[in-house]
């Protein structure tokens, strides 16, 4: 007859199967957890690369806007400052350009900048030529924000910092600079015709973007775990909004039909440009701080996962050891495959009990014979 597995053997096999199933499940869960953490870490690193490159790009934009204004007025352009800004962007492009896809765009922009500086345009020609350089720089800023995944950041605090620093404030800088240039082109006279329309559009654009900056940053402060964010940006934001209110007041639509004082508009535009530039760099630094904190949190999460895996591994080894020890102590089977079982009824009686039985039998026989004789 074939040997069969008894209950202890079945329990042992079941314990081993359960242990293997738990180990497999934990391995899959740990793999997915590490994979998700790795993707999040790579995304944060890409965003940090983008912020690193946006700082010099913002400086380059401000240099080009200033160069445009100087060229329009017939003044000396700070070519050295523009080239220094281009060099700073090129350094970051060497480090992150492959990831962010900026090599070719920056190469084309650099060539255009050198060509324009060499041509030294003035007046409306400068307004046109430098305006194209400004537009290309803004496009490059947007490109970095997109490829660095900053525009897709899921956290509200980081998203609205990005929106202000990458989308809204660069446009404000451009609008403010062009307003001052248009004023310079009319020679200080009252704005009229197409120039007046362009200034009105620029003022409206500044007002609209400033309102979105204010609303977005309020949302960012309300949804951040970084308590110092609101305090850090409050003063710069107030200065910017104050400059915008002077440049494009809430009653601006009622004033569009009136004559615009060119010199006043130009002065206020320059103040908007300066405060917008400072605020942009500040917001980029705050965005960098948020990303650094997120990277630290992901690193801590990864450490916790490692500790959990080590603890689970040790627990699994201990459990496996206990199962194996218990299995080794189960009853050994007999030759026919069945385990030897010892029951209470099968225990041998003591010898004195066995000796007592015949004696008792003898007493009973004597009593019987006596009873028969009577």
C-alpha positions in Angstrom: 0.0 0.0 0.0 1.5 3.4 -1.0 2.5 5.7 1.8 0.2 8.7 2.5 0.9 12.1 4.1 -0.6 12.5 7.5 -2.1 15.6 9.0 1.2 17.0 10.3 2.7 16.6 6.9 -0.2 18.4 5.2 0.0 21.2 7.7 3.7 21.5 7.0 3.2 21.6 3.3 0.4 24.2 3.6 2.6 26.4 5.8 5.4 26.3 3.3 3.0 27.2 0.4 1.6 30.1 2.4 5.0 31.4 3.2 6.1 31.3 -0.4 2.8 33.1 -1.4 3.4 35.9 1.1 7.0 36.2 0.0 5.9 36.5 -3.7 3.2 39.1 -2.9 5.6 41.2 -0.8 8.2 41.0 -3.6 5.8 42.3 -6.1 4.5 45.1 -3.8 8.0 46.2 -2.9 9.0 46.3 -6.6 6.1 48.5 -7.5 6.8 50.8 -4.5 10.4 51.2 -5.4 9.5 51.7 -9.0 7.0 54.5 -8.1 9.4 56.2 -5.8 12.1 56.0 -8.5 9.8 57.6 -11.1 8.8 60.4 -8.7 12.5 61.0 -7.9 13.4 61.2 -11.6 10.6 63.7 -12.2 11.7 65.9 -9.3 15.2 65.8 -10.6 14.0 66.9 -14.1 12.0 69.8 -12.6 15.1 70.9 -10.6 17.1 70.9 -13.8 14.5 73.1 -15.3 14.6 75.6 -12.5 18.3 75.7 -12.6 18.2 76.7 -16.2 15.3 79.2 -15.8 17.3 81.5 -13.6 19.9 82.5 -16.3 17.2 82.4 -18.9 15.2 85.0 -16.9 18.4 87.1 -16.6 18.9 86.8 -20.4 15.3 87.9 -21.0 15.7 91.0 -18.8 19.0 91.8 -20.5 17.4 91.6 -24.0 14.5 93.7 -23.0 16.8 96.3 -21.6 19.0 96.1 -24.7 15.9 96.7 -26.9 15.0 99.8 -24.9 18.5 101.2 -25.1 18.7 100.5 -28.8 15.3 102.1 -29.5 16.4 105.3 -27.7 19.7 105.3 -29.6 21.8 104.6 -26.5 24.7 102.2 -26.0 23.6 98.6 -25.7 25.1 96.6 -22.8 26.5 94.0 -25.2 28.8 92.6 -22.5 25.9 92.1 -20.2 23.9 90.3 -22.9 26.8 88.0 -23.8 27.5 87.3 -20.1 23.8 86.2 -19.7 24.1 84.0 -22.8 27.2 82.4 -21.4 25.4 81.6 -18.1 22.6 80.0 -20.0 25.1 78.0 -22.1 26.8 76.7 -18.9 23.4 75.3 -17.7 22.7 74.0 -21.2 25.9 72.0 -21.0 24.7 70.3 -17.8 21.0 69.9 -18.6 20.5 70.6 -22.2 20.4 67.0 -23.3 17.6 66.2 -20.8 15.7 69.5 -21.5 16.2 69.5 -25.3 17.6 73.0 -25.4 20.8 72.6 -27.4 19.6 73.5 -30.8 17.3 76.3 -29.7 20.0 77.9 -27.6 22.5 77.6 -30.5 20.1 79.3 -32.9 19.2 82.0 -30.4 22.9 82.7 -29.6 23.6 83.1 -33.3 20.7 85.5 -33.7 21.8 87.6 -30.7 25.4 87.9 -32.0 24.1 89.0 -35.5 21.8 91.6 -34.0 24.5 93.0 -31.7 26.8 93.2 -34.7 24.2 95.1 -36.7 23.5 97.6 -33.9 20.0 98.6 -35.1 18.3 101.7 -33.7 14.8 103.2 -33.5 12.0 101.1 -34.9 14.4 98.7 -36.5 15.8 97.9 -33.1 12.3 97.5 -31.8 11.7 94.9 -34.4 15.0 93.0 -34.3 15.4 92.8 -30.5 11.7 92.1 -30.2 12.2 88.9 -32.2 15.1 87.9 -29.8 12.8 88.5 -26.9 10.1 86.4 -28.4 12.6 83.5 -29.0 13.8 83.7 -25.4 10.3 83.6 -24.0 9.6 80.5 -26.3 12.8 78.9 -24.9 11.6 79.6 -21.3 8.3 77.9 -22.1 10.2 75.0 -23.7 12.2 74.4 -20.6 9.0 74.6 -18.4 7.4 71.9 -20.7 10.3 69.5 -21.1 11.2 69.8 -17.4 7.5 68.8 -16.6 7.2 71.9 -14.5 4.0 72.8 -16.3 2.5 69.5 -15.2 3.5 69.6 -11.5 0.6 68.0 -9.5 1.1 70.1 -6.3 -0.8 73.3 -6.2 2.0 75.3 -4.4 4.6 74.4 -7.0 2.3 74.7 -10.0 1.2 78.3 -9.3 4.8 79.3 -8.5 5.7 77.9 -11.9 2.8 79.5 -13.6 3.8 83.0 -12.3 7.5 82.6 -12.9 7.4 80.9 -16.4 4.1 82.1 -18.0 2.8 85.3 -16.4 5.8 87.4 -15.3 7.9 87.0 -18.5 5.0 88.4 -20.5 4.7 91.2 -18.0 8.3 92.0 -18.4 8.0 92.1 -22.2 4.8 94.2 -22.2 6.3 96.7 -19.8 9.5 97.0 -21.8 7.6 97.5 -25.1 5.4 100.1 -23.6 8.5 102.1 -22.6 9.9 101.6 -26.1 6.8 102.8 -27.8 6.8 105.9 -25.7 10.5 106.5 -26.7 9.6 106.0 -30.4 7.1 108.9 -30.4 9.7 111.2 -28.9 7.9 112.0 -25.7 4.8 113.2 -27.5 1.3 112.0 -26.7 0.6 108.5 -27.9 -1.9 108.2 -30.8 -3.0 105.9 -33.5 -1.4 102.4 -33.6 1.1 103.2 -30.9 -1.6 104.1 -28.5 -3.5 100.9 -29.3 -0.3 98.8 -28.7 0.3 100.6 -25.4 -3.3 100.0 -24.4 -3.0 96.3 -25.2 0.3 96.0 -23.3 -1.2 97.7 -20.2 -4.2 95.5 -20.3 -2.0 92.4 -20.7 0.1 93.5 -17.7 -3.1 94.0 -15.6 -4.6 90.7 -16.6 -1.3 88.7 -15.9 -0.8 90.5 -12.6 -4.3 89.5 -11.4 -3.6 85.9 -12.3 -0.2 86.1 -10.5 -1.9 87.4 -7.4 -4.6 84.8 -7.4 -2.3 81.9 -8.2 0.2 82.8 -5.5 -2.6 83.1 -2.9 -3.6 79.6 -3.9 0.0 78.4 -3.7 0.4 79.8 -0.1 -2.9 78.3 1.0 -1.9 74.8 -0.2 1.7 74.5 0.8 3.4 72.8 3.7 6.2 75.4 3.5 5.1 77.9 6.1 7.7 80.5 5.1 6.5 80.7 1.5 3.9 83.5 2.1 6.3 85.5 4.3 9.1 85.3 1.7 7.1 86.5 -1.3 4.8 89.0 0.4 7.0 92.1 0.1 8.1 91.5 -3.5 4.5 90.7 -4.5 3.2 93.8 -2.9 5.8 95.9 -4.7 4.9 94.3 -8.0 1.2 94.8 -7.6 1.7 98.4 -6.5 3.7 99.1 -9.6 1.1 97.4 -11.8 -1.7 99.4 -10.2 0.1 102.6 -11.1 0.8 101.4 -14.6 -2.6 99.8 -15.4 -5.1 101.0 -12.8 -8.5 99.3 -12.4 -10.1 102.3 -14.2 -7.8 101.9 -17.2 -10.6 101.0 -19.6 -12.3 104.3 -18.8 -9.0 106.1 -19.6 -8.3 104.5 -23.0 -10.2 107.2 -24.9 -8.1 109.9 -23.1 -4.7 111.2 -23.9 -1.9 109.2 -22.4 1.0 111.0 -20.7 3.9 109.2 -22.4 6.6 110.1 -19.9 4.5 108.9 -16.9 3.6 105.7 -18.6 7.3 105.0 -19.5 8.4 105.6 -15.9 5.7 103.3 -14.5 6.5 100.7 -17.1 10.1 100.6 -16.0 9.0 100.1 -12.4 6.8 97.2 -13.5 9.7 95.6 -15.4 12.1 95.9 -12.4 9.6 94.5 -9.8 8.5 91.7 -12.2 12.1 90.7 -12.8 12.9 90.6 -9.0 9.7 88.7 -8.3 10.4 86.1 -11.0 13.8 85.2 -9.5 12.4 85.0 -6.0 9.6 82.7 -7.1 12.1 80.4 -8.9 14.1 80.2 -5.7 11.0 79.3 -3.7 10.1 76.7 -6.3 13.6 75.3 -6.0 13.1 75.1 -2.2 9.8 73.2 -2.7 11.4 70.7 -5.0 14.4 70.2 -2.7 11.9 69.4 0.2 10.1 67.0 -2.1 13.3 65.3 -3.0 14.2 64.9 0.7 10.8 63.4 1.4 11.2 60.9 -1.4 14.6 60.0 -0.1 13.1 59.4 3.3 10.4 57.3 1.8 13.0 55.2 0.0 14.8 54.6 3.3 11.6 53.5 5.0 11.0 51.1 2.1 14.5 49.6 2.5 14.0 49.2 6.3 10.6 47.6 5.7 12.1 45.2 3.2 14.9 44.2 5.5 12.5 43.7 8.4 10.1 41.7 6.3 13.0 39.6 5.1 14.2 38.8 8.6 10.7 38.0 9.7 10.3 35.7 6.7 13.6 33.9 7.5 12.5 33.5 11.1 9.1 32.2 10.1 10.6 29.7 7.6 13.0 28.5 10.3 10.1 27.9 12.7 8.1 26.0 10.0 11.1 23.8 9.2 11.9 23.1 12.8 8.3 22.1 13.5 8.2 19.9 10.4 11.4 18.1 11.5 9.8 17.3 14.9 6.6 15.6 13.5 6.1 11.8 14.2 8.2 9.5 11.9 6.2 7.0 9.8 6.3 3.2 10.3 7.5 0.8 7.7 4.1 0.7 6.1 4.0 4.5 5.9 1.6 5.1 8.8 2.8 7.1 11.8 3.1 5.2 15.1 0.3 6.4 17.4 0.2 5.8 21.1 -3.2 5.8 22.7 -4.2 5.8 26.4 -5.9 2.4 26.0 -2.8 0.8 24.6 -0.6 1.6 27.5 0.7 -1.7 29.2 -0.6 -2.4 32.7 1.8 -2.5 35.6 3.1 -5.9 36.6 1.4 -5.9 39.9 -1.9 -5.5 38.3 -1.2 -8.5 36.1 -0.1 -10.5 39.3 -3.3 -9.5 41.1 -5.6 -11.0 38.5 -4.7 -14.7 39.1 -4.9 -14.2 42.9 -8.3 -12.7 42.6 -9.3 -15.6 40.3 -8.2 -18.1 43.0 -10.2 -16.4 45.7 -13.3 -16.5 43.5 -12.8 -20.3 42.9 -12.6 -21.1 46.6 -15.7 -19.1 47.3 -17.6 -20.9 44.5 -16.7 -24.4 45.8 -17.8 -23.5 49.3 -21.1 -22.3 48.0 -21.6 -25.6 46.1 -20.8 -27.8 49.1 -23.5 -26.1 51.1 
